[in-house]
């Protein structure tokens, strides 16, 4: 069987890396908005890194009848998503 293929090399794709941690279990690291736009900043020392609020990537070679677990990391905390600010 073929290994899963993760891809985010398209507009708005933000998967930085996928690491297999079990037979059908993967840890997915998101690229922050800062990573995607870092070329626009000339002074990295004054630019604070921020978490992602979304994810967008594709996965190929999934097998019918198989279950998969994806642990997506790099999201913002729940307070900033649902807070009143």
C-alpha positions in Angstrom: 0.0 0.0 0.0 1.1 3.6 -0.7 2.0 6.0 2.1 -0.3 9.0 2.6 0.6 12.1 0.7 0.0 15.4 2.4 0.1 18.6 0.2 -0.4 22.3 0.8 1.5 23.7 -2.1 -1.4 25.7 -3.4 -2.9 29.1 -2.6 -3.8 29.4 1.1 -2.3 26.0 1.9 -0.7 26.1 5.3 0.5 22.6 6.3 4.1 22.9 7.4 4.9 19.2 8.1 3.2 15.9 8.8 4.8 13.4 11.1 3.6 9.8 11.3 3.4 8.8 15.0 1.4 5.6 14.7 0.1 3.2 12.0 -2.7 5.5 10.9 -1.9 8.5 13.2 -0.3 11.7 12.2 0.8 14.9 13.9 0.2 17.8 11.6 2.0 21.1 12.1 0.4 24.2 10.6 2.4 27.1 9.1 1.5 30.2 11.0 0.3 33.3 9.2 3.6 34.8 10.1 5.5 31.9 8.4 3.5 32.4 5.2 4.1 36.2 5.1 7.6 36.4 6.7 9.1 37.7 3.4 7.2 40.9 3.9 8.9 41.7 7.3 12.5 43.0 7.3 12.9 43.0 11.1 12.1 39.6 12.4 13.1 40.5 16.0 10.2 42.9 16.4 7.6 40.7 14.8 5.7 38.5 17.2 4.7 35.0 15.9 1.0 34.3 15.9 -1.0 31.0 15.7 -3.2 29.9 12.8 -6.9 30.2 12.9 -7.6 27.8 10.0 -6.1 24.9 8.1 -6.1 24.0 4.4 -4.3 21.0 2.9 -5.0 17.8 1.0 -4.4 14.1 1.8 -4.1 11.4 -0.9 -3.9 7.6 -0.8 -6.4 7.2 2.0 -7.6 3.6 2.1 -11.4 2.8 2.1 -12.5 1.3 5.5 -9.4 2.6 7.3 -9.6 5.1 10.2 -7.1 7.9 10.6 -6.3 10.2 13.4 -4.8 13.7 12.7 -3.5 15.8 15.6 -3.5 19.4 14.2 -1.1 21.7 16.1 -0.5 25.4 15.8 -4.1 26.7 16.3 -4.8 29.7 18.5 -6.3 29.2 21.9 -10.0 28.9 22.4 -10.4 32.3 24.1 -9.3 34.2 21.1 -11.6 32.2 18.8 -14.7 32.6 20.9 -13.9 35.6 23.1 -15.7 38.9 23.0 -12.7 40.9 21.9 
